Amino acid sequence: MTLGDVIRLAFEWVYDLWPLRIVNAWEAGIRITFGRSVTLVGPGLRWFFPIIGELIVEDVVPDVNTTDLQSVTTTDDVVVTFALAWRYRVANLRALYLNLQDHETSLAADIAASAARWAASMTYADLDGNEEDDSLPDLVFRDVNERWESWGVELLDVSLFTFTRARCLRLLMGD
């Protein structure tokens, strides 16, 4: 351990015991005392009791994420590869922390699973939707929206990020 590491650790220790935090305009916070979520706090200079509590701060402005590429075979045996873009915001920080672990990863996995399930149950022609049918993003939105609201997340929009018809190839390697 170098002298720089010791100095950094000393500053972190003092910061951890400092009873004031700033919650920025694009953030919200939860003041926790004795392991219980006590109050939701908005922007400004906020206090907490360092040894018996903490202040957790999270961005609450809209964010846009994308799923990883997924390859799915439709009901008419066409292989498609796609990714979805989804826009969301944290609507209730307390509910988010009480109901969901590692929210960014969990939300991405939930939306990818819903998209794969819906795409596998549709024909290639129906994936983009038309006047009579719902598109894949519309179906995914309706599928996850209510669940996400119970987790404290407001889903704003789902759209196709990439979409292509693909051929499935298998590489044989190993033994």
N, C-alpha and C positions, 0 to 999 in steps of 0.2 A: 504494500500500500504506500503510495507516494504522499508527499505533503499536500499536493493538490486534492487528492482523494479525501484526506482528513478534513481539509477546509470545506470541501463540498458537502461532506457528511455533517459537519457542524452546522452549516447554513441550512441544510434540509431539516435537521433536528429542531433548530430554532423556528423555522417556518411551520413545521408540524405542530408546534406548541403555541404559535401565535394565534390569538382568538378571533382574528378578523380576516375575512376573505372578501374579494370583490366578485360580484356576479355581474357579468357584462350584459349589455342590452339584448344580445342574441341568445342568452342562456337563461336557464331556470335552475333552482337548487332545492335540495331537500336537507333540512336540518335534522340530524339524527342524534338522539340522546339515549344513552343506555341501550343501544341496539334497536330502538324503536323509531320508526319514521314519525316525527312529530309534526313538522310543518313544511309546507311548500313555500319557498321564498322566491321573490322576483329580483330583478336587477337592482344593484346598489351595493353599498358597503354593508356586509352582514357579519354578525358575531355568532360564535358557538363556543362550547366548553371543550377545549382540546383533549382532556384526558378522559372525559366521560361521553364525548360525542364527536361528531364530525359534520362537515358540510360537503355534500356531493353535488357537483355542478355538471350540467350537460347542455349541449347546444339544442335549441328547440325550433330553430328556423328550418324551412324545408331543405331537404337533401335529396340528391338523385344518385341512385346506385344502379348497377347492372348485374344481371345474373351471369354465370359462366355459360359458355356455349353448351347447348344440349342437343343431342341427336336422338330423334324419336321416329318410330315407324307409325304412320297413320293407319287408319282402318282400311284404306285402299292400297296398302303396301308401298307407300312412297316414303322414303327416308328424308326427313327434313332436319336441318340444323338451324338453331335459332338461339337468340338471347333476348331477354326482356330488359327494358329500362323501367324503373319504378321510382316515383317521387313520393316522399312521405315527410311527415314532421312528427315530433314528439308532442302529443297533445296533453298528456298527463304523466309527468315525470315520476310521481309517486307510484302510480299503477304500473308503469314500465319496470321500475326496479323491484316491485313486489311480485310481478308475474312473469318476468322473462329474464333469462340468463344470457349474457353476451348478445345484446339485441341486434346488432348489425349482422352478425353471422346467422342468427336464428331467423331473422326476417328474410334474408337472402335464401336460406334453405327452404323456408316455407313457401315462398313464391316460386322457386324453381320446381319444387315437388308438385305444386298445383298446376304449373304450366305443363309439366311432363304428363301428368295424368290427363289433363284436358286435351293436349295435342294427340295423345295416343288413342283418344276416343273420337277423333274427328277425321274427316276426309281432307285430303290436300286442298281441294277447292274451298272448303269451309274455314280453313285456318285464318284467312284474312277477313272473313265475314262479308256479308252483303246486306241488302235490304231486309231479307227474311231472317238471316242467321246472325248470331253474335260472333264477333271475332275472338281469337284466343286471348288478347289482352282484356277484353270485356268480361269474359268468363272467369279469368284469373282474378280480376278486380273484385267481382262479386263473391268469389269463393273465399278470399282471404280478408276482405274488408271488415266484416263483423267480428271475426276473431281478433284482428289487430286492434280494433276499437277497445275490446276488453283488456288488451295489453297496454293501453294508453298511447297507441300510435294511430295517427290519422293518415290513411292512404289517400293520396291526392290524385294519382294518375298511374296507369300502366300502359306501356306501348312496346311495340316490337323495336328492338335495337338493331338486330341483324336477323336475316331470314334468308335461307337458301335451300333449294332442293339438293340433296346430296346422295352420293352412292356410298354404300357401306362397304368398307374394305377391312379385312382382318389380316393382320401380320402374324405369321407363325414364327415364333422364335423360341429358343430355349431347347429343352430336352427333346 
